[in-house]
Each structure stands twice: as C-alpha cells, then as structure tokens.
Amino acid sequence: MSQVVKIKLIGFKQSIEGNALMIEHTFSLIIDSEIIKALGARHICDDCIDLEVLGERLKCGVAVLDGVEINNDYIKYAQVLVTKIPEKIRIFLKEKNADDWLIIGSELTKY
C-alpha cells in the first residue's frame, strides 16, 4: 500500500517542501534531476544504479543533500537517487495527489 507524506528536502543552496508518494518495500528517495540542481546537492555519480519503479526501468545517479525531513523525522546528509522521472510515473504521481518530482520508499523511514 502507498500513501502521500509531507517531506522537506534541504540542499546546500536552498530547501523545498512537497508531498511524496511513499511506496512500500522501496528503500530509496528518488528525486528528479532538475530539482537536485536547484537544491545544490553534492554530486556522487551519474547513472550508476539501475532500478525498477512502478514498472519503469530507471537509470539513477547518487547525490547527497544536507538533510531530509519526513513526517518530522530528520535525516542528516541523506543520500538520494537522481533521475529524470518519466512522464508515465509523473502522471501516476499526480493521480495519487503527490508531487511529480519525487518518490520515497517506505523502508527509508524505518531507520
């Protein structure tokens, strides 16, 4: 089961708040590449991880944010996956009343 949660991404340049679709049995925070640039994340690698999300194959890079706040829980120096989120996934996220630029895995919030 999935749910929409409030999230705040804290970059090294600026912060942004949004509503993320939390998908069960997923361990990552996936953010659209354009948002990462605006936040000022620290780049680690490009296209170094392949994964499947909602039936779509994604090639993701890795970056580090200064922090992430999910439902009032704070994660300092959070590693996130970076990709261009495909239109099919964007449409699905909007239908779930979530922002279309990020997806969060429910397993991430258990740590």
Steps between C-alpha positions, in 0.01 A plus 500: 500500500622852431428833665586866449725659765637849562871536429759774515822475301783714632770572247825688536348798309128489584217284632172380353191342652262263330268203517670171415339171409642243742518157343532190720807279473710771336816621673582817310408862460484570126507863390477656156833629372376858446399533867837369617681769299290774661558365853875495466558134583850352505547275201639146548443316170293499178300202375663259745183323620229322300165436663136446420231726642131458424588277204746750347875438476698796631870579474590705807790701629574564866523832685511618861268761650574691819189337646153356447202537733219244468202521737714695751785241487830653389774321304831693484711469182243287320610309191239518227455352155484745211329440166275659244162370613312363196166653397314173573613514863428875524141441390461217754635721782264785413205257501599408858506871601878494542759732350639363176869566573571248776419152627587368844543142612319403820802299619704824513286631786568195721859601578 
